[in-house]
Amino acid sequence: MAATRLHNIDGSTGPGSVELIAPGESVRINSILFTNSASSADAVFTLFIQDDPASGTKATSTFTILSNITIPPGASLLLDNPSMINFSEKFGLYCSPSATTTLDVFIN
């Protein structure tokens, strides 16, 4: 059984994306749980996969899985259909939070 991967994401630390799984990692994902850990603010984020081609060979390919998803305080979102979150190991999995987002991510 693979270990659960845990991520605490805080959008206030600056713009950008958080790498949940690096390109090249061979990981089978059964589910991802996103939990809004804020007491009063919505968690807003985009979930996407992206490759990391060798420099100068081609442009990066990005594919959005979830776009601008809003999770209210005290709520969670569970993605538990493995076919929905199955992608080639040439891609990494990333989360791009809004500036006011605090989010806990559990990957099984």
C-alpha positions as CSV (number, residue, x, y, z in Angstrom):
1,M,0.0,0.0,0.0
2,A,1.4,3.4,-0.9
3,A,1.7,6.1,1.7
4,T,-0.7,9.0,1.8
5,R,0.8,12.2,0.6
6,L,-0.1,15.3,2.7
7,H,0.2,18.9,1.6
8,N,-0.7,22.1,3.5
9,I,-1.3,24.9,0.9
10,D,-1.3,28.5,1.9
11,G,-2.0,30.9,-1.0
12,S,-0.9,33.9,1.1
13,T,2.8,32.8,0.8
14,G,2.9,34.1,-2.7
15,P,1.7,33.5,-6.2
16,G,2.4,30.3,-8.0
17,S,1.6,26.6,-8.1
18,V,2.3,23.9,-5.6
19,E,3.8,20.7,-6.9
20,L,1.8,17.8,-5.4
21,I,3.5,15.1,-7.5
22,A,6.6,15.7,-9.6
23,P,6.9,14.8,-13.3
24,G,8.6,11.4,-13.6
25,E,7.2,10.0,-10.4
26,S,5.3,6.7,-10.8
27,V,2.4,7.2,-8.5
28,R,-1.0,5.5,-8.7
29,I,-3.7,7.8,-7.3
30,N,-6.9,6.4,-5.9
31,S,-8.3,9.5,-4.4
32,I,-7.6,13.1,-3.6
33,L,-9.3,15.0,-0.7
34,F,-9.2,18.8,-0.6
35,T,-10.2,20.3,2.7
36,N,-10.7,24.0,3.3
37,S,-8.7,24.6,6.5
38,A,-9.8,28.3,6.9
39,S,-12.5,29.2,9.4
40,S,-14.0,32.0,7.4
41,A,-12.6,32.3,3.8
42,D,-13.5,30.2,0.8
43,A,-10.7,28.0,-0.7
44,V,-10.4,28.7,-4.4
45,F,-7.9,26.7,-6.5
46,T,-7.1,25.1,-9.9
47,L,-5.8,21.5,-10.2
48,F,-3.8,20.7,-13.3
49,I,-1.1,18.4,-14.8
50,Q,1.9,19.7,-16.5
51,D,5.0,18.1,-18.1
52,D,8.6,19.3,-17.8
53,P,10.2,19.0,-21.2
54,A,14.0,19.3,-21.6
55,S,15.0,22.9,-22.1
56,G,14.5,24.2,-25.6
57,T,12.9,21.0,-26.9
58,K,9.2,22.1,-26.8
59,A,6.7,24.1,-24.9
60,T,5.3,22.9,-21.6
61,S,2.0,21.1,-22.0
62,T,-0.6,21.9,-19.3
63,F,-4.0,20.2,-18.9
64,T,-6.6,21.5,-16.4
65,I,-8.5,18.9,-14.3
66,L,-10.4,21.4,-12.1
67,S,-10.7,25.1,-12.7
68,N,-11.4,27.8,-10.1
69,I,-13.1,25.4,-7.7
70,T,-14.5,27.0,-4.6
71,I,-14.8,25.1,-1.3
72,P,-16.5,26.9,1.5
73,P,-15.2,27.0,5.1
74,G,-15.7,23.7,6.9
75,A,-16.2,21.7,3.6
76,S,-14.2,19.2,1.6
77,L,-14.1,17.9,-2.0
78,L,-13.3,14.3,-2.7
79,L,-12.1,13.1,-6.1
80,D,-12.4,9.3,-5.8
81,N,-12.7,8.1,-9.4
82,P,-9.2,6.8,-10.3
83,S,-9.8,7.1,-14.0
84,M,-10.4,10.8,-13.6
85,I,-7.0,11.3,-11.9
86,N,-5.0,8.9,-14.0
87,F,-2.2,10.4,-16.1
88,S,1.2,9.5,-17.6
89,E,4.2,9.8,-15.3
90,K,5.7,12.4,-17.7
91,F,3.3,14.8,-16.1
92,G,3.3,16.3,-12.6
93,L,0.2,17.2,-10.5
94,Y,-0.1,20.8,-9.4
95,C,-2.5,23.0,-7.4
96,S,-2.7,26.7,-7.9
97,P,-4.4,28.4,-5.0
98,S,-5.9,31.9,-4.7
99,A,-4.2,34.4,-2.3
100,T,-6.8,33.8,0.5
101,T,-6.8,30.0,0.2
102,T,-5.6,27.6,3.0
103,L,-6.1,24.0,1.9
104,D,-5.1,20.6,3.1
105,V,-4.6,18.0,0.4
106,F,-4.6,14.2,1.0
107,I,-3.5,12.0,-1.9
108,N,-4.1,8.2,-1.6
